[in-house]
Amino acid sequence: MNLKNGFSKAISLGALLFGAIVSLPASAGLIGFYTFEGNANDVSGNGNHGTLSATAPTLTAAGYQGSAYQFGSGGANTFVTLPIDINPGALPQVTFGAWVNADVADAVIRGIISHDNGDFDRTIDVDTRAGTPVKWCFFTGVGGGGICDGEVVVDDWVFLAVAYDATAGIGRFAVNGAHSANFTVTNGAGETQTTVGRNPNFDSPFVGRIDNVFFYDKFLSIQQLDDIRINGISLPEPATLALMGLGLAGIGYRRRRSVNPA
């Protein structure tokens, strides 16, 4: 057997396996993950990097994990725009959320993650329309408005997530470990980009910190959302993946050599 050719094939197989493993987060449904560690880059590997508003949110070391972005300080209209289209036509199923910490609990509607253009499109916000105290809410569409749960408490990290399924016409909301029932949703088309830190067209900016923003192209289960809340989102280490790929390739090469000796 030509060892040079065999080793080259092993390397090629390793590269193929490496590429396949690196793509696992996307194939598992993760399409965007923003840890806000110094920037608004997407660390999921999908390249959906965010753009800061002209008056940028402030980077703070006081995040849920590491750093986070501080939004709305001094009434500033600060936000991050993400090139992720969460419209029902683009993503029939989608789950998104973040860890959020409010600086104020005033009677003001404040957008957190949204692409809303006026029809109660897919959104998480702080809302007063459910009465007082102000609560965390998600939009269910025209005629439905929103569903709210959990009082907004100042300086308290809260895990918020919403799952939408346009085909089934349902949506579900999670506030920390509490999950709503499946509600009927009729979301229409909104903006083709998603805004973090405010509703892109209405309401007031969120005032507080936002960290670990995530998007999946699936309707995640209660168990999956609880796993994210408790354990976070794990991303493979590139160096480890490379070694795994080469190791698997080497095993394949050795087995082939033992079956087909020179």
Phi, psi and omega in degrees: 000138178284107184297325180297313179294321179297318180294321178298320178294322178297318178297316180298318178296320178299317179296320179296315179295321178301314179297320180294318182290320180299328182279358183304316180305318180292316182292335177278358175110349179284118182248350178195134178215125189233106182269350177055042176269072178097349180197184179251033181286149175276116182264009179284345184095001182266353175075020180272062186289143182274162178239131180280149177293164182305314168266103191282148170298156183270131176282128180233146178283350184270056179271180175293317171225116182069227182268172177206172172261136175262122184251149168072017180298132180065020180082009182292143178272084183248143182196172175235131178258129182247138180278050179243121181269107182261016176299147179304327179290331180272319180228087178306320173249136176204145172229129177217159181181190184187170165266131189228140179224113185273140174269340180224153175230051183273171182277061181227137177281125185227122180286145178244301174226124188198155167229022189294134175240018174124356183244032182054049180287177187306120191200145162245133179209173167265127190227147178253354186287350175270007182093189181256150357289166179295147186228167172279137186220163169227150183274141180249357176112177182301132180086342181254327181075253183207166176239133186236151179199143175082122179289140175283118180245132183294140175058048180221119180288129183231135175271119179242136176207146176228140177240131180239141173226102184291328181294317178276345180070037182229160175212153182219145186239140177235129174236108190054233182268005180266129181241134177286166169290173175283119179259151175290131178234147180225048182296135173265199181273133175242209178296155180270001171239163182245139182249134175250129179107353175184165166285133186295343185231344186220179174067186178253159178297151173292143177244106182152194183254145177228136183216156173051056178283135183223154177222131173238146178268035180221160174271092186291147180282167176301318180296320179293320179292322177296324178295319177296317181297319185276317188252350182079186179254118182266132177246136179298143176279126182306317182296319179296319179296320180298315180295320178299316181297314180293322179296315178295323178295320179296320178298317179297322180294316182295321179294321180293323181293323181291330179279324183239071181295153180292000000 
